[in-house]
């Protein structure tokens, strides 16, 4: 009790796992009760260094996400894979959670998102690509070689993803163009570290 009253950190034990499971299930009232009984939620992490905020965000539990942020859980805490709660909500398509986390300063670790975009492009995973771009992930994020998703889609002949990305360029004119207001236009002339554009690939 004394340690909890002094805001001691609760990391990697059974109670941390239980709290994270409650967050995953969206059990706001149970988590509120724990907080009222002295559990300091700000530093709780499970075995993967995921906070309750990661789990609530990944499942789209907006009210719980708001409560956890108000309770002091860092909006940009990273798990062992360098994911933030905002990334988890983006990957799972929870647009309301994405908007809220952005409004309170949530950010993403762009290296991981660039890798994910490039993997989706090389596998011609249109649904995955669309899900990330439509929640605001910049399709121009470069990987370690400065290659974008369009570089990989072109190189791997990923027809569906290439078509989708090309319809989101500033140069695209016509009814097939689907650049939504506020969305980042795909740069068809992006240079990788070798000086190549997607067309060169």
N, C-alpha and C positions, 0 to 999 in steps of 0.2 A: 504494500500500500504506500509506504514511504517513497519508494522509487517511482511509482506511478504518479504520485503527487508532485514529484520533481521532474515530470515529463521524461522519464527514462524511455529509451527506445525499445520497441518490441519487434524484433527481427528474427525470422527463421525459426519459429517454434510452433507448437501445435495451435496456440491461440491465433498467431498470425495467419496460419493456414485457414483456420475457421473463419476469421474476419474476411479474408479474401474470397472464400467460398460464399459467404453471405453477400458480398458485393457482386459476385458473379450472378447470383440469383436475384439481385435487385431488392434485397430485403432491407429497405431503408429504416423501418422502425426498429429492427433488431440492432442495426449499426448505431442508430441514435441512442438506444439504450446502453450499448457498450460505452459510447462516448460520455454519456451522462454518469456512468459508473467509473469514470477515471481512465479509460483506455485512450491513450494519445495516438490518434490515427495517422498522424503526419509521417511517421517513420515505419509503419507496418509494411513488411515485405514478405512474400512467400519464397519458396525454394528457388524460383526463377528471378528473384528480385522484382517481382511484379507487385505493385501496390494495389490496394483496393480500388484506387482510381483507374488503373489500367483495366481491371476486370469489369468495373461498372461501365467504363467507356466502350470497351469491346463488345458489350452486350446491349448497349444503347439505353441504359438506365439513366435518363437525363436528370431526374430529381435527385437521385443518389449522387450523381456526378457533382451537381451543384452543392449538395450538402458536404461532400468530401472536400471540395475546394474551399468552402467557407470554414471548414474545420482545420485548415492548415496543410492539407496534403498538397505537395508541390505539383503544379500543373505540368511541369516539364521533367518530372522524375523519369529516369530511364531504367528499363529492366535489363537483364543480362544480355539481351540481344540489341541493346541501344534503342528500343522502341519507347516512345512517349505515349501517354494516354491518347493524345491527338492522333498519332499514327494508328493506334489500335482502332479508334472510332472510324478513321478514314478507310482502312482496309476492310472493315465490316459494313461500310456504307451507312453509318448512322449520322445523317446530315444535321439533325438538330444538335446532337452532341458535338459534332465538328464545329458548328457555328458558335456554340457556347464556349467551348475550349479556346477557340481563336479569340473570342471577345475578352477573355481573361488572360491573354498572353501565351496561350499554348503554341508550341512550335513542334517542328518535326526534325529529325536527324536526317538531313537530305541524302547522305551517302547511302543509307539503307533504303530509302524510297527510290533512289535512282537505280539501285540494284534490282529492286522489285519490278520497276517499270521495264527495265531491260530484259528481265527474265520473262515477263508477260509478253513482251514484243517478240522475243525469239521463239516463244512457244505458240505464237499466234492466238493468245488468249484474249479474245475481244471483250468478253464479259468482265474479266479482271481489270483490263485496261480502262474500259468505260467506267467501272465503279470508282477507280482511283481518280481519274481525270474529272469526273462529274462532282466529286466532293472537294475539288480544289487542289489536287496534287499537280504541280507544274510538270507538264509532259516533257519539258526541256531539261530536266535535271540530268546532269551528266554523270556517268560512272567514272571509275578511276582512270580510264583512257579518254575521258571527255566525250564519250559516245552517248548519244541520246537514244531513247526508245525507237525513234525513227531510223537511226543508224542500224540498230539491231533488226528491226522489222524488215528493212530493205535488204540487208545482208542475208537474212535467213529466209527471204521470200515469203514472209508472213503476210499474205494478201489481205486478210480481214483487218488486222491491226494497221497495216500500211494505209489502207483505204480510209479507215477511221481517222488516223492521225493527219493524213493529207487533207481531209475535209475540215480540219481544224486549223488550217494555216491562214495567215492574213491574206495570202495571194489567192485563195480559193474564192471563186465567184460563181454564183448560181444556186439553185434550190437545194443541192446536195450538201452545201456548206452548213455546218452546224456549230459555229462558234457562239457560245452563250455569253451574254454580257458579263464582263468581269473575269471571264475565263482566259487563261494564257493561250495565246496563239502558238501553234507549233512552228518552230523555226526550221524551215526546209534547208537552210544554208548553214546550219550549225557545223562548226569545224571540230573534229576530234583532235587528239594531240598529234596526229600525223598529218594534219591539214586536210583531211578528207571530209566531204559532205555526205549526207545519206545517199545522194545520187551516185557518188563515186563508189559506194558499196554495192 
